[in-house]
Amino acid sequence: MPGQDFHTSFSVPQSAEEVFTAVTDPTRWWTGEIEGTATEVEDEFTYRYGDLHYSKQRVVELIPARRVVWKVLQSDLPGNGDPEEWTGTKITFEIAEDKGQTELRFSHQGLVPQFECFDACSSAWGFYINASLKRLITTGDGPSTPPWA
């Protein structure tokens, strides 16, 4: 259903270029194991967090300092009725400067309330975007410790 995808956003005083650089280096703001890169269109990377989450993403769009889109090629969320519910979804970062601030608008298109993982996944994205990524952008520090660790 339209409009039900997970969304969150924040604004920072850093430039759009700084925000873009941080977004395209998930090893600096996601916890867990990451293999691969996300700096060029067609790059692929995998993310694994213990036995709770596995996903493989491909960069499908990059507009420097403006937009990043990843498509989830594979997913495995053990314990869910459909452990592949992320497969085929898109993760989007929109970046815009306005009046000395840069806004990052995040959307996981296809992550909807009907998904079994919606609550847990939304909470995790809230942490990764609004705590870990924002912290990296504003302080240069690496990922925060997630509350579930």
N, CA, C and O of each residue as an XYZ file, in Angstrom:
596
protein
N       0.838     -1.185      0.000
C       0.000      0.000      0.000
C       0.874      1.237      0.000
O       1.831      1.311      0.771
N       0.572      2.205     -0.840
C       1.382      3.427     -0.895
C       1.368      4.175      0.436
O       0.367      4.181      1.152
N       2.503      4.806      0.751
C       2.582      5.640      1.940
C       2.860      4.887      3.230
O       3.041      5.510      4.276
N       2.897      3.560      3.179
C       3.131      2.804      4.399
C       4.571      2.338      4.550
O       4.915      1.740      5.569
N       5.417      2.596      3.562
C       6.826      2.224      3.670
C       7.430      2.914      4.884
O       6.907      3.923      5.357
N       8.529      2.370      5.386
C       9.199      2.997      6.527
C       9.962      4.232      6.056
O      10.700      4.176      5.072
N       9.781      5.339      6.761
C      10.464      6.604      6.462
C      10.994      7.217      7.756
O      10.398      7.061      8.822
N      12.117      7.912      7.644
C      12.623      8.742      8.728
C      13.534      9.795      8.110
O      13.977      9.648      6.971
N      13.814     10.857      8.864
C      14.676     11.912      8.331
C      15.338     12.673      9.471
O      14.907     12.609     10.623
N      16.392     13.393      9.117
C      17.038     14.309     10.050
C      17.757     15.384      9.256
O      17.986     15.236      8.056
N      18.111     16.469      9.936
C      18.889     17.556      9.332
C      20.153     17.775     10.142
O      20.165     17.621     11.363
N      21.216     18.137      9.437
C      22.518     18.391     10.059
C      23.145     19.618      9.405
O      22.757     19.995      8.299
N      24.113     20.244     10.077
C      24.766     21.407      9.475
C      25.853     21.041      8.450
O      26.383     21.933      7.787
N      26.190     19.780      8.307
C      27.217     19.365      7.358
C      26.685     19.474      5.921
O      25.478     19.558      5.695
N      27.610     19.471      4.966
C      27.249     19.631      3.556
C      26.605     18.361      2.994
O      26.719     17.275      3.564
N      25.932     18.533      1.871
C      25.333     17.391      1.175
C      26.410     16.398      0.753
O      26.175     15.190      0.761
N      27.579     16.891      0.389
C      28.682     16.009      0.001
C      29.135     15.148      1.174
O      29.419     13.962      1.006
N      29.202     15.751      2.373
C      29.599     14.985      3.556
C      28.553     13.917      3.896
O      28.908     12.797      4.262
N      27.294     14.256      3.778
C      26.224     13.288      4.048
C      26.292     12.153      3.038
O      26.208     10.985      3.417
N      26.443     12.476      1.769
C      26.539     11.480      0.702
C      27.713     10.527      0.948
O      27.567      9.312      0.818
N      28.867     11.078      1.301
C      30.052     10.255      1.554
C      29.801      9.273      2.694
O      30.204      8.113      2.612
N      29.147      9.723      3.742
C      28.842      8.837      4.870
C      27.868      7.736      4.463
O      28.089      6.567      4.778
N      26.801      8.097      3.770
C      25.798      7.118      3.350
C      26.438      6.014      2.517
O      26.120      4.840      2.702
N      27.329      6.372      1.610
C      27.896      5.395      0.681
C      29.011      4.545      1.284
O      29.667      3.785      0.572
N      29.225      4.669      2.581
C      30.198      3.823      3.278
C      29.527      3.170      4.485
O      29.816      3.536      5.625
N      28.623      2.195      4.244
C      27.884      1.594      5.368
C      28.764      0.899      6.389
O      28.318      0.672      7.514
N      29.997      0.551      6.043
C      30.886     -0.062      7.030
C      31.173      0.891      8.186
O      31.572      0.458      9.267
N      30.970      2.186      7.958
C      31.256      3.179      8.993
C      30.061      3.474      9.883
O      30.220      4.134     10.910
N      28.841      2.999      9.517
C      27.688      3.308     10.358
C      26.781      2.125     10.648
O      25.898      2.239     11.498
N      26.963      0.992      9.976
C      26.228     -0.226     10.328
C      27.127     -1.081     11.205
O      28.338     -1.144     10.995
N      26.535     -1.729     12.176
C      27.273     -2.719     12.957
C      27.073     -4.061     12.272
O      26.230     -4.175     11.383
N      27.813     -5.053     12.656
C      27.705     -6.349     11.995
C      28.801     -6.484     10.951
O      29.725     -5.674     10.879
N      28.672     -7.538     10.139
C      29.680     -7.837      9.125
C      29.201     -7.346      7.761
O      28.102     -7.683      7.321
N      30.035     -6.549      7.101
C      29.721     -6.044      5.764
C      30.861     -6.429      4.837
O      32.036     -6.220      5.141
N      30.482     -7.000      3.694
C      31.465     -7.334      2.664
C      31.024     -6.678      1.369
O      29.852     -6.744      0.999
N      31.964     -6.043      0.683
C      31.665     -5.369     -0.569
C      31.657     -3.858     -0.381
O      32.013     -3.347      0.681
N      31.245     -3.154     -1.433
C      31.254     -1.697     -1.407
C      29.935     -1.139     -1.922
O      29.137     -1.849     -2.534
N      29.723      0.149     -1.661
C      28.480      0.819     -2.066
C      28.774      2.205     -2.636
O      28.002      3.141     -2.430
N      29.886      2.334     -3.347
C      30.300      3.657     -3.820
C      30.053      3.909     -5.305
O      30.192      5.043     -5.764
N      29.690      2.873     -6.063
C      29.449      3.004     -7.501
C      28.169      2.260     -7.872
O      27.814      1.278     -7.220
N      27.474      2.718     -8.910
C      26.314      1.985     -9.416
C      26.777      0.583     -9.817
O      27.833      0.417    -10.428
N      25.983     -0.406     -9.468
C      26.230     -1.843     -9.679
C      27.101     -2.467     -8.597
O      27.253     -3.688     -8.582
N      27.690     -1.668     -7.675
C      28.384     -2.268     -6.533
C      27.394     -3.114     -5.749
O      26.201     -2.810     -5.708
N      27.891     -4.172     -5.130
C      27.067     -5.009     -4.264
C      27.777     -5.200     -2.939
O      29.006     -5.255     -2.873
N      26.983     -5.301     -1.886
C      27.544     -5.601     -0.583
C      26.556     -6.457      0.205
O      25.345     -6.406     -0.011
N      27.111     -7.241      1.120
C      26.276     -8.059      2.001
C      26.396     -7.528      3.413
O      27.417     -6.966      3.810
N      25.331     -7.723      4.152
C      25.282     -7.326      5.555
C      24.792     -8.532      6.350
O      23.793     -9.162      6.001
N      25.513     -8.839      7.421
C      25.117     -9.931      8.307
C      25.245     -9.450      9.746
O      26.268     -8.898     10.151
N      24.184     -9.675     10.498
C      24.228     -9.383     11.928
C      23.934    -10.692     12.655
O      22.780    -11.071     12.853
N      25.017    -11.374     13.048
C      24.882    -12.664     13.718
C      23.963    -13.593     12.939
O      24.055    -13.694     11.716
N      23.077    -14.269     13.662
C      22.113    -15.139     12.992
C      20.739    -14.474     12.890
O      19.741    -15.147     12.631
N      20.685    -13.137     13.096
C      19.418    -12.412     13.062
C      19.068    -11.833     11.693
O      17.893    -11.659     11.369
N      20.097    -11.534     10.887
C      19.819    -10.823      9.639
C      20.927    -11.061      8.627
O      22.112    -11.017      8.957
N      20.519    -11.315      7.382
C      21.430    -11.338      6.246
C      20.719    -10.642      5.092
O      19.536    -10.882      4.849
N      21.439     -9.784      4.388
C      20.883     -9.206      3.166
C      22.020     -8.856      2.217
O      23.148     -8.577      2.625
N      21.673     -8.885      0.924
C      22.612     -8.505     -0.134
C      21.969     -7.367     -0.905
O      20.846     -7.490     -1.394
N      22.696     -6.249     -1.010
C      22.200     -5.052     -1.671
C      23.024     -4.752     -2.926
O      24.212     -5.065     -2.993
N      22.375     -4.144     -3.910
C      23.071     -3.624     -5.090
C      22.763     -2.132     -5.189
O      21.620     -1.710     -5.016
N      23.792     -1.347     -5.469
C      23.595      0.079     -5.704
C      22.969      0.222     -7.089
O      23.574     -0.163     -8.090
N      21.754      0.778     -7.147
C      21.071      0.925     -8.435
C      20.989      2.378     -8.888
O      20.679      2.652    -10.047
N      21.265      3.304     -7.985
C      21.262      4.723     -8.371
C      22.168      5.500     -7.431
O      22.132      5.309     -6.215
N      22.979      6.377     -8.007
C      23.840      7.291     -7.242
C      23.852      8.627     -7.967
O      24.280      8.721     -9.117
N      23.389      9.637     -7.294
C      23.517     11.013     -7.787
C      24.290     11.744     -6.695
O      23.729     12.038     -5.640
N      25.566     12.042     -6.929
C      26.405     12.607     -5.877
C      25.736     13.777     -5.153
O      25.199     14.702     -5.762
N      25.796     13.688     -3.830
C      25.267     14.709     -2.921
C      23.754     14.888     -3.031
O      23.223     15.873     -2.518
N      23.031     13.945     -3.698
C      21.582     14.092     -3.837
C      20.780     12.829     -3.555
O      19.745     12.896     -2.893
N      21.243     11.661     -4.050
C      20.390     10.475     -3.962
C      21.220      9.194     -4.043
O      22.171      9.089     -4.817
N      20.822      8.221     -3.212
C      21.417      6.889     -3.220
C      20.264      5.891     -3.133
O      19.360      6.049     -2.313
N      20.302      4.863     -3.982
C      19.277      3.818     -3.927
C      19.956      2.454     -3.981
O      20.784      2.186     -4.852
N      19.584      1.597     -3.024
C      20.042      0.213     -2.992
C      18.835     -0.693     -3.210
O      17.765     -0.441     -2.656
N      18.995     -1.731     -4.002
C      17.965     -2.752     -4.142
C      18.406     -3.986     -3.373
O      19.550     -4.424     -3.498
N      17.504     -4.548     -2.579
C      17.814     -5.757     -1.817
C      17.633     -6.953     -2.749
O      16.522     -7.252     -3.188
N      18.737     -7.630     -3.044
C      18.724     -8.772     -3.957
C      18.372    -10.076     -3.249
O      17.702    -10.943     -3.810
N      18.835    -10.197     -2.011
C      18.584    -11.406     -1.212
C      18.404    -10.977      0.232
O      18.985     -9.989      0.681
N      17.589    -11.738      0.951
C      17.470    -11.481      2.385
C      17.146    -12.782      3.100
O      16.526    -13.687      2.543
N      17.581    -12.844      4.333
C      17.269    -13.980      5.197
C      17.127    -13.439      6.607
O      18.108    -13.068      7.251
N      15.889    -13.401      7.074
C      15.579    -12.966      8.431
C      15.011    -14.172      9.160
O      13.793    -14.331      9.244
N      15.896    -15.033      9.696
C      15.439    -16.269     10.337
C      14.412    -15.986     11.433
O      14.502    -14.986     12.145
N      13.458    -16.866     11.550
C      12.424    -16.706     12.569
C      11.171    -16.056     12.023
O      10.114    -16.143     12.649
N      11.258    -15.407     10.877
C      10.075    -14.836     10.244
C       9.349    -15.921      9.457
O       9.976    -16.856      8.958
N       8.045    -15.798      9.348
C       7.288    -16.712      8.513
C       7.788    -16.680      7.079
O       7.840    -17.714      6.412
N       8.160    -15.483      6.596
C       8.784    -15.318      5.285
C      10.144    -14.673      5.509
O      10.243    -13.447      5.556
N      11.193    -15.478      5.650
C      12.514    -14.908      5.935
C      13.079    -14.069      4.798
O      14.093    -13.395      4.981
N      12.443    -14.096      3.625
C      12.929    -13.323      2.484
C      12.096    -12.073      2.236
O      12.102    -11.550      1.122
N      11.374    -11.578      3.248
C      10.461    -10.464      2.988
C      11.148     -9.176      2.545
O      10.486     -8.320      1.959
N      12.433     -9.001      2.794
C      13.136     -7.815      2.296
C      13.497     -7.927      0.815
O      13.692     -6.906      0.155
N      13.589     -9.137      0.286
C      14.041     -9.332     -1.094
C      13.151     -8.551     -2.056
O      11.925     -8.664     -2.019
N      13.790     -7.753     -2.921
C      13.074     -6.947     -3.896
C      12.705     -5.549     -3.415
O      12.216     -4.740     -4.203
N      12.927     -5.249     -2.142
C      12.624     -3.912     -1.628
C      13.767     -2.957     -1.999
O      14.839     -3.392     -2.419
N      13.523     -1.659     -1.839
C      14.545     -0.652     -2.141
C      14.774      0.248     -0.937
O      13.841      0.605     -0.217
N      16.016      0.599     -0.739
C      16.448      1.464      0.354
C      16.941      2.762     -0.280
O      17.884      2.753     -1.072
N      16.298      3.878      0.072
C      16.544      5.145     -0.606
C      16.972      6.230      0.379
O      16.405      6.371      1.463
N      17.979      6.985     -0.024
C      18.472      8.129      0.727
C      18.362      9.357     -0.172
O      18.995      9.414     -1.226
N      17.567     10.330      0.237
C      17.429     11.597     -0.493
C      18.144     12.666      0.322
O      17.935     12.773      1.530
N      18.981     13.453     -0.332
C      19.799     14.454      0.347
C      19.499     15.821     -0.264
O      19.531     15.980     -1.484
N      19.204     16.813      0.594
C      18.897     18.158      0.088
C      19.417     19.210      1.053
O      19.227     19.108      2.265
N      20.078     20.225      0.502
C      20.552     21.359      1.304
C      19.517     22.473      1.263
O      18.897     22.738      0.233
N      19.348     23.121      2.418
C      18.428     24.252      2.493
C      18.789     25.106      3.694
O      18.804     24.618      4.824
N      19.078     26.370      3.458
C      19.334     27.350      4.523
C      20.397     26.887      5.522
O      20.198     26.975      6.734
N      21.518     26.398      5.009
C      22.627     26.019      5.871
C      22.487     24.659      6.535
O      23.332     24.289      7.350
N      21.469     23.924      6.217
C      21.261     22.579      6.766
C      21.160     21.588      5.608
O      20.771     21.943      4.495
N      21.515     20.355      5.894
C      21.320     19.281      4.923
C      20.352     18.289      5.529
O      20.564     17.772      6.625
N      19.283     18.036      4.790
C      18.288     17.068      5.241
C      18.551     15.733      4.550
O      18.771     15.675      3.340
N      18.523     14.667      5.339
C      18.583     13.303      4.820
C      17.209     12.688      5.028
O      16.731     12.584      6.158
N      16.575     12.282      3.934
C      15.290     11.589      4.000
C      15.530     10.141      3.610
O      15.992      9.850      2.507
N      15.215      9.247      4.518
C      15.441      7.811      4.331
C      14.106      7.115      4.138
O      13.119      7.438      4.799
N      14.089      6.153      3.220
C      12.896      5.338      3.013
C      13.317      3.912      2.690
O      14.209      3.682      1.875
N      12.661      2.963      3.342
C      12.815      1.562      2.933
C      11.517      1.200      2.230
O      10.530      0.831      2.866
N      11.534      1.311      0.911
C      10.349      1.085      0.098
C      10.055     -0.413      0.027
O      10.871     -1.205     -0.444
N       8.886     -0.771      0.501
C       8.498     -2.176      0.555
C       8.511     -2.738      1.961
O       7.948     -3.804      2.208
N       9.151     -2.030      2.893
C       9.081     -2.421      4.304
C       7.794     -1.811      4.846
O       7.745     -0.628      5.184
N       6.762     -2.630      4.923
C       5.415     -2.163      5.248
C       4.910     -2.830      6.524
O       5.431     -3.871      6.925
N       3.900     -2.241      7.165
C       3.394     -2.791      8.427
C       2.929     -4.242      8.342
O       2.875     -4.927      9.364
N       2.595     -4.723      7.149
C       2.167     -6.108      7.005
C       3.324     -7.100      7.161
O       3.098     -8.291      7.377
N       4.558     -6.610      7.053
C       5.716     -7.487      7.223
C       5.830     -7.911      8.682
O       5.627     -7.108      9.593
N       6.152     -9.164      8.886
C       6.346     -9.672     10.243
C       7.468     -8.924     10.957
O       7.403     -8.707     12.167
N       8.497     -8.531     10.208
C       9.645     -7.854     10.826
C       9.458     -6.345     10.928
O      10.381     -5.658     11.368
N       8.303     -5.797     10.541
C       8.162     -4.341     10.442
C       8.566     -3.622     11.728
O       9.346     -2.671     11.669
N       8.061     -4.045     12.883
C       8.383     -3.342     14.129
C       9.871     -3.413     14.452
O      10.497     -2.393     14.742
N      10.437     -4.623     14.402
C      11.857     -4.787     14.727
C      12.736     -4.100     13.686
O      13.727     -3.457     14.033
N      12.377     -4.234     12.415
C      13.181     -3.628     11.349
C      13.082     -2.105     11.385
O      14.081     -1.421     11.163
N      11.913     -1.572     11.657
C      11.751     -0.120     11.775
C      12.576      0.419     12.927
O      13.219      1.462     12.811
N      12.553     -0.298     14.038
C      13.351      0.107     15.192
C      14.843      0.090     14.848
O      15.579      1.009     15.208
N      15.281     -0.958     14.153
C      16.691     -1.055     13.766
C      17.067      0.080     12.810
O      18.111      0.709     12.982
N      16.220      0.350     11.800
C      16.506      1.464     10.898
C      16.533      2.785     11.658
O      17.384      3.635     11.395
N      15.617      2.963     12.591
C      15.626      4.177     13.403
C      16.964      4.375     14.080
O      17.502      5.482     14.103
N      17.503      3.294     14.636
C      18.819      3.360     15.274
C      19.910      3.663     14.250
O      20.696      4.592     14.434
N      19.958      2.873     13.159
C      21.045      3.037     12.200
C      21.037      4.402     11.517
O      22.097      4.979     11.278
N      19.860      4.918     11.205
C      19.797      6.207     10.517
C      19.924      7.365     11.504
O      20.795      8.221     11.347
N      19.064      7.395     12.514
C      18.969      8.561     13.399
C      20.012      8.600     14.510
O      20.219      9.649     15.121
N      20.664      7.490     14.778
C      21.720      7.494     15.792
C      23.084      7.287     15.127
O      23.935      8.175     15.164
N      23.289      6.121     14.525
C      24.617      5.773     14.026
C      25.055      6.622     12.830
O      26.139      7.203     12.865
N      24.240      6.709     11.775
C      24.618      7.502     10.604
C      24.709      8.987     10.956
O      25.657      9.662     10.558
N      23.742      9.486     11.690
C      23.779     10.899     12.076
C      25.016     11.201     12.914
O      25.647     12.242     12.736
N      25.361     10.306     13.818
C      26.564     10.479     14.645
C      27.810     10.506     13.766
O      28.692     11.340     13.973
N      27.895      9.602     12.786
C      29.043      9.588     11.884
C      29.157     10.920     11.147
O      30.246     11.485     11.045
N      28.051     11.413     10.641
C      28.052     12.661      9.884
C      28.439     13.852     10.766
O      29.218     14.706     10.342
N      27.912     13.913     11.966
C      28.124     15.095     12.806
C      29.407     15.054     13.622
O      29.939     16.106     13.979
N      29.923     13.848     13.930
C      31.116     13.776     14.780
C      32.295     13.072     14.126
O      33.430     13.219     14.578
N      32.040     12.303     13.062
C      33.098     11.515     12.437
C      33.330     10.191     13.119
O      34.160      9.401     12.669
N      32.602      9.926     14.218
C      32.760      8.663     14.948
C      32.057      7.539     14.219
O      31.081      7.760     13.502
N      32.563      6.326     14.408
C      31.968      5.142     13.807
C      30.648      4.775     14.424
O      30.056      5.572     15.152
N      30.176      3.574     14.143
C      28.830      3.189     14.574
C      28.675      3.161     16.084
O      29.594      2.826     16.831
N      27.487      3.524     16.494
C      27.111      3.399     17.897
C      26.805      1.933     18.170
O      26.633      1.150     17.236
N      26.737      1.562     19.425
C      26.337      0.214     19.797
C      24.821      0.142     19.760
O      24.142      0.936     20.412
N      24.282     -0.815     18.992
C      22.817     -0.892     18.921
C      22.226     -1.313     20.264
O      22.875     -2.019     21.036
N      21.013     -0.889     20.539
C      20.407     -1.203     21.820
C      20.154     -2.692     22.029
O      19.993     -3.128     23.169
N      20.116     -3.475     20.966
C      19.860     -4.914     21.102
C      21.133     -5.722     21.269
O      21.060     -6.939     21.444
N      22.322     -5.078     21.221
C      23.591     -5.791     21.327
C      23.892     -6.190     22.759
O      24.928     -6.801     23.025
